[in-house]
Amino acid sequence: MGKGRVTLPVEEGLEKEISHIADKWGADAVRDSDGTKIPEEVKSIADKVYSKYFFTRGDQEWAKANLDELQHIYLMSEAVTAKSEEVTIPILKGYFDQQVQPDTDHDPKQWWEVINRTTGKAVSPEQWSYDTETQEVILKNANKWHCYTVNFLAYQIWDPVHMYNHITNNWDTEHHLPYDPRYPKTREYILERLRNWLDDHPDTDVVRITTFFYNFTLVFNDLAEERYVDWLGYSTTVSPLALKEFEKEKGYKLRPEDLVDEGYYNSPFRIPSRQFLDWMDFQQKFVSELAKECVDIIHSYGKEAMMFLGDHWAGTEPYGKYFKNIGLDAVVGSVGDGTTLRMISDIPHVKYTEGRFLPYFFPDTFKEGGKPVEEANQNWMQARRAILRSPIQRMGYGGYLSLALDFPEFVERVEEITDEFRKIHDYSKGTASYKAPFKVAILNSWGKTKTWMSHHVHHAIWYKQVYSYYGILESLSGMPVDVEFISFEDIKHHGIPEDIGVIINAGDAGTAWSGGAAWKDEKVVSTLREWIDAGGGFIGAGEPTAMEHQGAFFQLADVLGVQKEIGFSLSLDKYNTLHEGSHFITEEHNGPIDFGESMKYVYQSDRNTEVLAMEEGDVTLAAHQFGHGRSVYMAGLPYSPENTRLLLRAIFWAASQESLMKNWYTTNIQTECAAYPEAGMFVIINNSYEQEETSVYKEDGSKVDVTLAPMGYKWMEI
């Protein structure tokens, strides 16, 4: 076993144990966690010391002395039905009053909005008033039997991440107040505080920034349970000052509704409005400029600056246009699966990336009856596939080591995982793995901005309604193909890059992932049709190209060879004919295909369409030729080894490159192969908990037989 590439969370009182675990796991770096300190004697055993740093919380004295500069959030009250002309709306009903407090320092008549949700129109401020004692809006001259809500501005009186850690770990600590660096006084203070902190931490090598200034949207209900979570959200970036500066910079004034967004809060599933995109751009520019100032100070002390991809990361999106300006040395993020691994490992403009693997050493897992080994195995098995295609340089864990020490089997398993991680780097020698000679593009409304973030929640958690789409990303994360994320605007203004062989559009109708009204754009659809007709490949999943327009729901039904019935053409007879015989796409699939949530009422719209699978008479998998190009329709694709192979075959078929598929290809679906031609090595991995036998087709056409232990791997010379 070697040493290096591993970061260990430490805490006081465990000096002997830390030394033992650091040796066992080969850790060369130590870090603190929220609420812990690094023991002085532990620092000497590590090559690097990571110290967490919070820019906008942690100094309660400052926060309490400047309550008018706390961070804000826009919230929407619960809807109230008007049963009389006077309506009382309790704005905090359903919210956690220890987290938020209505802001009455700034005139509610100017900064709030009462909306008639039946008509969608704002109510004149003259019609309503706010009672600060009862925290209620009183609306007069209401339209009876209409519904009303209040978009109100609130102070955040408890930092959401501190609150989450406090509740999860049963802490008994003072609630951290988050302050807003948009205010010049607070900005100057956090820069001064950073310098003082750096003076006091001469032994710190890496400043682990958690993250910068504004937390993702995390709102709790009145039972202290999570009410609304959007890891990509911007709700907490607002303030009266920021809104005024936005108006100066962009030339128009935002309404509260532009941020509240009917209560959807501009979820990434929503097709982004011009106003919200402008707001994101405005905040990203501000955050990146201030972040660069902070990073420059850290560098002036001879230390590295590492950003945690999570928590307060609104405005620091690593695939955004301003990220490169920050000058970070590294990014570290939580690895939930292959998709989140790639989201970290593909980040540009940093020297290295690092992953925090699951489980976190928290009492929700490390408790009596907890199964941390099972969670670690699943986490590693999915992440490993992605590491072989796009490696992070370092790994580690988060939380409290004292909890993990009570689970010796987990300690032993992590030793094996860290050793395997180092071997990947040793054998691959920093070279790239073999990839297909064409790229796969994911097409949605966000494009590059949300690279590896389509249908994303956090830490490999998915919504029941979208895991069928998320599985496509998870499958791709470990495939021998380069993946790019493009938007409809990219196609409209720049066309389709020459190196793309297959485009995938997946999602529910009307969401940002499917595209909604973008499919009414004649430039977009004609560009795609021309490209596919010339030989391009197109894969649609769920409700691709979906927008009711000119008598069609799937706007590229001519390409896909299938259409969806939405009730308007029930009088039109449909005849679905299941394809007889074998097909390249399904050649290795035995038994029913798992389409997840699947899709109803999709039917064959072209007699030449090859229907490869149906459920209750509805088409769930189909292949179609369009000119010199090809398309594949699938109802959904949750992640599994079987579905990964199905998607791989669909990609090579759509690209008309079937003959190239069996380069570094395994015959057993439960196994995969990654080859490193420059290093002269290849590895076969087992993605199951059973012993597997497989054969590997090398690039020269020869074949190697291998037997792998459960979750096993084997490195071989090319």
C-alpha positions in Angstrom: 0.0 0.0 0.0 1.2 3.5 -0.9 0.6 6.8 0.6 -1.0 10.0 -0.7 -4.0 11.5 -2.5 -6.2 11.1 0.6 -7.5 13.7 3.0 -8.6 12.7 6.5 -11.1 14.5 8.7 -9.7 14.9 12.2 -10.8 16.2 15.6 -9.3 16.8 19.0 -9.0 14.0 21.5 -8.2 11.3 18.9 -4.5 11.9 18.4 -3.4 8.2 18.6 -6.4 7.0 16.5 -5.7 9.7 13.9 -2.1 8.6 13.5 -3.2 4.9 13.1 -6.0 5.7 10.5 -3.7 8.1 8.6 -1.2 5.3 8.2 -3.9 2.7 7.4 -5.6 4.8 4.7 -2.4 6.4 3.4 -3.6 9.9 4.2 -1.2 12.7 3.4 -3.5 15.6 4.4 -5.7 16.3 7.4 -8.7 18.6 7.6 -11.1 20.0 10.2 -14.9 19.9 9.9 -17.7 22.2 11.0 -17.3 22.4 14.8 -13.9 20.7 15.1 -10.2 21.7 15.4 -7.0 20.1 14.2 -4.8 19.0 17.1 -1.4 20.5 16.9 0.5 17.2 17.2 -1.6 15.8 14.2 -0.3 18.6 11.9 3.1 17.1 11.8 2.0 13.7 10.4 0.5 15.3 7.3 2.1 16.8 4.2 -0.8 19.3 4.0 -3.2 20.8 6.5 -6.6 21.9 5.2 -8.5 24.4 7.3 -12.1 25.3 6.7 -13.1 28.9 6.3 -16.5 30.5 6.3 -16.6 34.0 4.7 -20.1 35.0 5.7 -20.7 33.3 9.1 -18.8 32.5 12.2 -18.4 35.9 13.8 -21.5 36.3 15.8 -20.3 39.6 17.4 -20.1 41.2 14.0 -23.4 39.8 12.8 -25.3 41.0 15.9 -23.8 44.5 15.6 -24.9 44.7 11.9 -28.3 43.1 11.8 -29.3 45.3 8.9 -26.6 43.6 6.8 -27.7 40.1 7.2 -28.4 38.0 4.1 -31.9 38.0 2.7 -34.2 35.6 0.9 -37.4 36.0 -1.1 -40.2 33.7 0.0 -43.8 33.1 -1.0 -46.5 32.7 1.6 -49.0 29.8 1.4 -52.0 30.6 -0.7 -55.2 31.9 1.0 -58.6 31.7 -0.7 -60.6 34.9 -0.3 -64.0 34.1 1.2 -64.8 37.7 1.9 -63.5 41.0 0.6 -61.0 41.2 3.5 -58.3 38.5 3.6 -55.7 37.8 6.2 -52.5 36.1 5.0 -50.1 34.8 7.7 -46.8 35.1 5.7 -44.7 32.8 7.9 -47.2 30.0 8.1 -45.3 26.8 7.3 -41.9 28.4 7.6 -39.3 27.9 10.4 -39.3 31.1 12.4 -35.8 30.4 13.7 -34.5 30.5 10.2 -36.2 33.6 8.7 -37.7 36.8 9.9 -39.7 39.3 7.7 -37.7 42.4 6.8 -39.6 45.5 7.8 -36.5 47.7 7.8 -37.1 48.1 4.1 -40.6 49.2 3.2 -42.8 46.2 2.4 -44.8 48.3 0.1 -41.7 48.7 -2.1 -40.1 45.3 -1.7 -43.0 42.9 -1.3 -45.8 41.9 -3.7 -49.2 40.5 -3.1 -50.3 38.4 -6.1 -53.8 37.3 -7.1 -52.9 33.8 -8.1 -56.2 33.3 -9.9 -55.4 36.1 -12.4 -51.7 36.2 -12.0 -51.8 40.0 -11.5 -50.1 42.0 -8.7 -52.4 43.7 -6.2 -52.0 47.5 -5.8 -50.0 48.2 -2.5 -52.9 50.6 -1.5 -55.1 47.5 -1.1 -53.0 45.8 1.6 -51.1 46.5 4.8 -48.7 44.5 7.0 -49.2 43.9 10.8 -45.7 43.5 12.3 -47.1 42.1 15.5 -49.1 39.2 14.0 -46.9 38.9 10.9 -49.9 39.0 8.7 -50.8 40.9 5.5 -54.3 42.3 5.5 -55.8 42.6 2.0 -58.9 44.7 1.4 -61.3 44.7 -1.6 -60.2 41.2 -2.6 -62.0 39.3 -5.3 -64.0 36.6 -3.5 -63.0 33.0 -4.3 -59.7 34.1 -5.8 -56.4 32.8 -4.3 -53.8 35.2 -3.0 -50.1 34.9 -1.9 -47.5 37.3 -0.6 -43.9 37.5 -2.0 -42.0 38.8 1.0 -38.5 39.7 1.7 -37.0 38.1 4.8 -33.8 38.2 6.8 -32.0 34.9 7.2 -31.4 34.6 10.9 -29.8 31.2 10.8 -27.3 30.1 8.2 -28.9 27.1 6.4 -25.8 24.9 6.4 -25.1 25.5 10.1 -28.8 24.8 10.8 -28.6 21.6 8.8 -25.5 20.4 10.7 -26.9 21.6 14.0 -30.2 19.6 13.5 -28.5 16.5 12.0 -25.8 16.2 14.6 -28.0 17.3 17.6 -25.7 20.3 18.4 -26.5 22.7 21.1 -24.7 25.8 19.7 -25.6 29.4 19.0 -27.3 29.9 15.7 -24.9 31.4 13.1 -26.1 34.5 11.5 -25.1 35.0 7.8 -24.0 38.4 6.7 -24.0 39.8 3.2 -20.8 41.0 1.5 -22.8 43.0 -1.0 -22.8 45.8 1.7 -19.5 47.7 1.5 -19.0 47.7 5.3 -19.4 43.9 5.5 -17.3 43.4 2.4 -14.4 45.4 3.9 -14.8 43.5 7.1 -14.7 40.0 5.6 -11.5 40.9 3.8 -9.9 42.2 7.0 -11.1 39.2 8.9 -9.6 36.9 6.3 -6.2 38.5 6.7 -6.4 38.2 10.5 -7.4 34.6 10.2 -4.5 33.8 7.8 -2.1 35.5 10.3 -3.5 33.2 13.0 -3.2 30.0 10.9 0.5 29.8 9.8 0.3 26.0 9.7 -2.5 25.9 7.2 -1.5 24.9 3.7 -4.9 24.8 2.0 -7.7 27.2 2.9 -10.8 25.1 2.3 -13.5 27.7 1.5 -17.0 26.5 2.4 -17.9 27.9 -0.2 -18.0 31.6 -0.7 -20.9 33.9 0.1 -24.4 32.8 -0.7 -26.0 29.4 0.2 -28.0 27.4 -2.2 -31.8 27.5 -1.5 -32.4 25.5 1.6 -35.6 26.4 3.5 -37.1 24.6 6.5 -40.7 24.3 7.6 -42.2 25.0 11.0 -41.3 21.5 12.2 -37.6 22.1 11.4 -37.8 19.8 8.5 -36.6 20.6 5.0 -39.3 22.4 3.1 -37.6 23.5 -0.1 -34.2 22.4 -1.4 -32.6 23.5 -4.7 -28.9 22.9 -4.8 -28.7 25.1 -7.9 -30.9 27.8 -6.4 -30.3 31.6 -6.1 -33.1 32.6 -3.7 -30.6 33.6 -1.0 -28.6 35.9 -3.2 -31.1 38.8 -2.9 -30.9 42.0 -1.0 -32.4 45.5 -1.5 -28.9 46.8 -2.3 -28.3 44.1 -4.9 -31.6 44.7 -6.5 -30.8 48.4 -6.8 -27.4 47.7 -8.3 -29.0 45.2 -10.7 -31.3 48.0 -12.0 -28.3 50.3 -12.6 -26.3 47.6 -14.4 -29.0 45.9 -16.4 -31.2 48.9 -17.1 -34.5 47.5 -15.7 -36.0 46.7 -12.3 -36.7 43.2 -11.1 -40.0 42.3 -9.5 -40.1 40.0 -6.5 -42.1 37.7 -8.7 -39.1 37.4 -11.1 -37.3 35.6 -8.2 -40.2 33.9 -6.5 -41.4 32.6 -9.8 -44.9 31.5 -8.8 -43.4 29.6 -5.9 -41.1 27.6 -8.2 -38.1 29.8 -7.3 -36.6 29.4 -10.7 -35.9 25.7 -10.2 -33.4 24.4 -12.8 -36.3 22.4 -14.2 -37.9 25.6 -15.2 -37.0 27.1 -18.5 -35.0 30.1 -17.4 -36.5 33.6 -18.0 -34.5 36.4 -19.4 -34.8 38.2 -16.0 -33.5 35.2 -14.1 -30.6 34.6 -16.5 -29.7 38.3 -16.1 -29.8 37.9 -12.3 -27.5 34.9 -12.4 -25.1 36.8 -14.6 -25.2 39.8 -12.3 -24.5 37.8 -9.2 -21.9 35.5 -10.8 -20.0 38.6 -11.9 -20.1 40.1 -8.4 -19.2 36.9 -6.6 -16.4 36.0 -8.9 -14.8 39.5 -8.5 -15.0 39.4 -4.7 -13.9 35.7 -4.6 -10.8 36.6 -6.7 -9.9 39.3 -4.2 -10.2 36.8 -1.4 -8.1 34.2 -3.3 -5.4 36.7 -4.1 -5.1 37.5 -0.4 -4.8 33.7 0.4 -2.1 33.4 -2.3 -0.2 36.3 -0.9 0.2 34.2 2.3 1.6 31.4 0.2 -1.4 29.1 0.7 -3.7 27.3 -1.7 -7.3 28.2 -2.1 -9.7 25.3 -2.4 -13.5 25.8 -3.0 -16.1 23.3 -1.8 -18.6 22.7 -4.6 -21.6 23.0 -2.4 -23.1 25.0 0.5 -22.5 28.7 -0.3 -21.7 28.1 -4.0 -24.3 30.3 -5.7 -22.5 32.5 -8.1 -19.4 30.4 -8.3 -20.7 27.8 -10.9 -17.5 26.2 -12.2 -18.8 26.0 -15.8 -19.9 29.6 -15.9 -18.1 32.3 -17.8 -16.6 34.1 -14.8 -15.3 31.1 -12.8 -11.8 31.1 -14.5 -11.3 34.7 -13.2 -11.4 33.6 -9.5 -8.0 31.8 -9.8 -8.7 28.9 -7.5 -6.1 26.2 -7.0 -8.6 23.4 -6.5 -12.2 22.4 -6.1 -13.5 19.7 -3.7 -17.0 18.3 -3.8 -19.2 15.6 -2.5 -19.2 12.5 -4.6 -22.6 10.8 -4.6 -22.1 8.7 -7.8 -20.5 8.8 -11.2 -22.4 11.9 -12.3 -21.3 14.0 -9.3 -17.8 12.7 -9.7 -17.7 14.0 -13.3 -19.3 17.3 -12.3 -16.1 17.7 -10.1 -13.5 16.1 -12.2 -14.3 17.9 -15.5 -14.0 21.4 -13.9 -11.6 23.6 -15.9 -9.3 26.3 -14.7 -8.0 24.6 -11.5 -4.8 22.7 -10.7 -6.5 19.7 -9.2 -9.9 18.4 -8.1 -10.8 16.4 -5.0 -13.8 14.3 -4.0 -15.5 13.8 -0.6 -16.8 10.2 -0.7 -19.9 8.9 1.0 -20.9 8.2 3.6 -20.2 11.4 5.5 -19.2 10.6 9.1 -22.6 11.8 10.5 -24.8 10.1 13.0 -27.6 9.6 10.4 -25.4 6.7 9.0 -22.9 5.9 11.8 -25.4 4.8 14.4 -26.7 1.5 15.7 -28.2 -0.4 12.7 -26.4 1.9 10.2 -24.8 0.3 7.2 -21.9 2.5 6.2 -20.0 -0.3 4.4 -23.0 -0.8 2.1 -23.2 2.9 1.4 -19.4 3.1 0.8 -19.5 0.1 -1.6 -22.3 1.5 -3.7 -20.7 5.0 -3.7 -17.3 3.7 -4.8 -18.6 1.3 -7.4 -20.4 4.1 -9.3 -17.7 6.7 -8.7 -15.0 4.3 -9.9 -16.5 4.0 -13.4 -16.3 7.8 -13.7 -12.8 8.1 -12.3 -11.5 5.8 -14.9 -12.8 8.2 -17.6 -12.0 11.5 -16.0 -10.1 11.2 -12.7 -10.1 13.4 -9.7 -6.6 13.8 -8.3 -7.5 13.4 -4.6 -10.2 11.8 -2.4 -11.2 12.0 1.2 -14.1 11.9 3.6 -16.0 14.4 5.6 -17.6 14.6 9.0 -16.4 13.3 12.4 -13.8 10.5 12.6 -14.9 9.5 16.1 -18.1 8.2 14.6 -16.4 6.1 11.9 -14.0 4.5 14.4 -16.9 2.6 16.0 -17.3 0.6 12.7 -14.1 -1.4 12.2 -15.4 -3.1 9.0 -15.9 0.3 7.5 -12.4 1.3 8.4 -11.0 -1.8 6.7 -13.1 -1.2 3.6 -11.9 2.4 3.2 -8.3 1.1 3.3 -9.1 -1.0 0.3 -10.8 1.8 -1.5 -8.0 4.3 -1.0 -5.5 1.8 -2.1 -7.5 1.1 -5.3 -7.8 4.8 -5.9 -4.0 5.3 -5.8 -3.5 2.3 -8.2 -5.7 4.0 -10.8 -3.3 6.9 -10.8 -0.2 4.8 -10.6 -1.1 2.6 -13.6 -2.7 5.2 -15.8 0.3 7.5 -15.2 -1.8 10.7 -15.7 -2.7 9.7 -19.3 -6.2 9.8 -20.9 -8.3 6.7 -21.3 -9.4 5.5 -24.7 -12.6 7.2 -26.0 -14.8 6.8 -29.1 -13.8 9.0 -32.0 -17.0 11.1 -31.6 -18.6 13.1 -28.8 -22.0 12.7 -27.2 -23.9 16.0 -26.5 -26.6 16.5 -24.0 -29.0 19.2 -25.4 -31.1 21.2 -23.0 -32.0 24.8 -22.1 -28.9 25.3 -19.8 -26.1 23.8 -21.9 -22.6 24.1 -20.6 -23.6 26.1 -17.5 -25.0 23.0 -15.9 -22.5 20.5 -17.1 -23.3 17.1 -15.4 -26.1 18.8 -13.5 -29.2 17.8 -15.6 -32.0 16.5 -13.4 -29.6 16.9 -10.5 -30.6 17.1 -6.8 -27.5 16.5 -4.6 -25.4 13.6 -3.4 -26.9 11.1 -5.8 -30.4 11.7 -4.5 -33.0 11.9 -7.3 -36.6 12.8 -7.6 -38.8 9.8 -8.3 -40.1 11.5 -11.4 -36.7 12.0 -13.0 -34.4 9.1 -12.1 -35.3 7.7 -15.5 -33.4 10.6 -17.0 -30.7 11.0 -14.4 -29.8 7.4 -15.2 -28.6 8.6 -18.7 -26.0 10.8 -17.1 -24.9 8.2 -14.7 -24.5 5.7 -17.5 -22.5 8.2 -19.6 -20.3 9.1 -16.6 -18.3 5.9 -17.0 -18.6 5.3 -20.7 -15.7 5.5 -23.2 -17.1 8.7 -24.8 -16.5 12.4 -24.4 -19.6 14.2 -23.2 -20.5 17.8 -23.9 -23.5 19.9 -22.8 -25.0 22.2 -25.3 -28.0 24.6 -25.3 -30.7 25.5 -27.9 -29.1 28.9 -28.1 -25.8 27.3 -29.0 -27.4 25.5 -31.9 -29.3 28.6 -33.0 -26.3 30.8 -33.1 -23.3 28.5 -33.6 -24.7 25.3 -35.2 -23.5 21.9 -34.2 -19.8 21.2 -33.6 -18.2 18.8 -36.1 -16.9 16.4 -33.4 -20.4 15.6 -32.1 -21.7 12.3 -33.3 -24.8 11.9 -31.2 -27.2 14.4 -29.5 -29.4 13.4 -26.6 -32.5 15.3 -25.5 -34.2 13.8 -22.4 -36.8 15.1 -20.1 -40.5 15.9 -19.4 -42.4 18.2 -21.7 -42.1 21.9 -20.6 -39.0 21.4 -18.5 -35.7 23.0 -19.2 -34.2 19.6 -19.9 -36.7 18.8 -22.7 -36.8 22.4 -23.9 -40.4 23.5 -24.2 -40.9 26.5 -26.5 -37.3 26.1 -27.9 -38.8 23.5 -30.2 -41.0 26.1 -31.9 -37.8 27.8 -33.1 -37.5 27.1 -36.8 -33.7 27.7 -36.7 -33.2 25.1 -34.0 -35.4 22.3 -35.6 -34.2 22.9 -39.1 -30.5 22.9 -38.1 -31.0 19.6 -36.2 -32.9 18.0 -39.1 -30.3 18.9 -41.6 -27.5 17.6 -39.3 -29.2 14.3 -38.6 -30.1 13.8 -42.3 -26.4 14.2 -43.2 -25.5 11.4 -40.8 -25.9 12.6 -37.2 -27.4 10.6 -34.4 -30.2 11.6 -32.2 -31.5 10.0 -29.0 -34.7 11.2 -27.3 -35.9 10.0 -23.9 -39.2 10.6 -22.2 -40.7 13.5 -23.9 -38.0 14.8 -26.2 -38.6 17.7 -28.6 -42.0 18.1 -26.9 -44.0 21.2 -27.6 -47.6 21.2 -28.9 -47.3 23.1 -32.1 -48.8 22.8 -35.6 -50.5 19.5 -35.0 -47.6 17.8 -33.4 -46.3 17.1 -29.9 -42.9 15.7 -30.6 -41.6 18.3 -33.0 -39.0 15.9 -34.4 -41.4 13.1 -34.8 -40.2 12.8 -38.4 -36.7 12.1 -37.0 -37.7 9.9 -34.1 -40.4 7.9 -36.0 -42.7 8.1 -33.0 -45.2 10.6 -31.7 -47.1 11.0 -28.4 -50.9 11.2 -28.0 -51.9 13.9 -25.7 -55.7 13.7 -26.3 -56.1 15.8 -29.4 -55.8 13.1 -32.0 -57.6 10.1 -30.3 -59.7 9.7 -33.4 -56.5 9.0 -35.4 -55.9 5.2 -35.5 -52.5 4.0 -34.5 -50.8 0.7 -35.4 -47.7 -0.2 -33.4 -45.8 -3.2 -34.9 -43.2 -4.8 -32.7 -39.9 -5.4 -34.6 -39.3 -9.1 -35.3 -35.8 -10.6 -35.0 -32.7 -9.2 -33.4 -31.4 -5.6 -33.4 -28.0 -4.2 -32.7 -29.3 -2.1 -29.8 -31.0 -4.9 -27.9 -28.7 -7.7 -28.9 -27.3 -8.2 -25.4 -30.4 -7.5 -23.4 -32.3 -10.4 -22.0 -35.7 -10.0 -20.4 -37.8 -6.9 -19.9 -36.1 -3.5 -20.1 -36.3 -1.2 -17.1 -37.6 2.2 -18.4 -38.2 3.6 -14.9 -41.2 5.8 -14.7 -41.6 5.1 -18.4 -43.9 7.0 -20.7 -47.5 6.4 -21.8 -49.2 6.9 -25.2 -46.1 7.0 -27.4 -46.9 5.4 -30.8 -45.3 4.5 -34.1 -45.7 7.4 -36.5 -43.7 5.9 -39.4 -44.1 2.4 -40.8 -40.3 2.2 -41.2 -39.8 2.7 -37.5 -38.4 -0.3 -35.8 -40.3 -0.7 -32.5 -38.0 -2.6 -30.2 -40.1 -2.6 -27.0 -43.6 -1.8 -25.9 -45.4 -1.7 -22.6 -49.2 -2.1 -22.6 -49.3 -1.3 -26.3 -47.2 1.9 -25.9 -43.8 2.3 -27.6 -41.0 2.4 -25.1 -38.0 1.8 -27.4 -37.7 2.5 -31.1 -35.1 3.0 -33.8 -35.5 5.0 -37.0 -33.5 5.9 -40.0 -33.7 9.6 -41.1 -31.8 10.3 -44.3 -28.2 9.3 -43.7 -28.7 9.7 -39.9 -30.4 7.6 -37.2 -32.5 8.2 -34.2 -33.4 6.2 -31.1 -36.4 6.8 -28.8 -36.5 5.4 -25.2 -39.2 6.0 -22.6 -36.6 6.4 -19.8 -33.4 4.8 -18.6 -32.6 4.5 -14.9 -29.0 3.6 -14.1 -28.0 -0.1 -14.1 -25.3 -2.1 -15.7 -27.9 -3.5 -18.1 -29.2 -0.1 -19.1 -25.7 1.3 -19.4 -25.0 -1.4 -22.0 -28.3 -0.7 -23.8 -27.4 3.0 -24.0 -23.9 2.3 -25.2 -25.2 0.2 -28.0 -27.9 2.8 -28.8 -25.2 5.5 -29.0 -22.9 3.5 -31.4 -25.9 2.5 -33.5 -27.2 6.1 -33.7 -23.7 7.3 -34.7 -23.6 4.6 -37.4 -20.3 3.4 -35.8 -21.3 -0.2 -34.7 -18.0 -1.5 -35.9 -16.1 0.6 -33.4 -18.0 -0.4 -30.3 -15.9 -3.5 -29.5 -12.7 -1.6 -28.8 -11.9 -2.3 -25.1 -15.3 -3.9 -24.8 -16.3 -6.5 -22.2 -18.7 -9.3 -23.1 -20.2 -9.4 -19.6 -22.7 -6.5 -19.0 -21.7 -6.4 -15.3 -18.1 -5.5 -16.3 -16.4 -2.6 -18.0 -12.9 -1.9 -19.4 -10.9 1.3 -19.5 -7.7 1.4 -21.5 -4.8 3.8 -21.3 -2.8 3.4 -24.6 -0.1 5.9 -23.6 0.5 4.1 -20.4 0.3 0.7 -22.0 -2.2 -0.5 -19.4 -5.9 -1.4 -19.2 -8.2 -2.3 -16.3 -11.4 -4.4 -16.1 -13.8 -3.7 -13.3 -16.7 -5.6 -11.9 -19.8 -3.5 -11.2 -21.6 -6.2 -9.3 -21.5 -7.8 -5.9 -21.0 -11.3 -7.4 -18.0 -13.0 -9.0 -18.1 -12.4 -12.7 -16.3 -13.9 -15.7 -15.8 -11.8 -18.8 -13.9 -11.4 -22.0 -12.3 -8.2 -23.2 -12.0 -7.2 -26.8 -8.7 -5.2 -27.2 -8.3 -2.6 -29.9 -6.4 -4.9 -32.1 -9.3 -7.4 -32.1 -7.8 -9.9 -29.8 -9.6 -11.2 -26.7 -8.6 -11.7 -23.1 -10.6 -13.8 -20.6 -10.8 -12.5 -17.0 -12.4 -13.6 -13.7 -13.2 -10.9 -11.3 -14.1 -11.0 -7.6 -17.2 -9.1 -6.4 -16.6 -5.4 -7.0 -13.1 -6.6 -8.2 -10.7 -5.1 -10.7 -7.7 -6.3 -12.6 -4.9 -4.2 -14.3 -3.2 -5.7 -17.3 -0.5 -4.7 -19.8 -1.8 -3.8 -23.3 
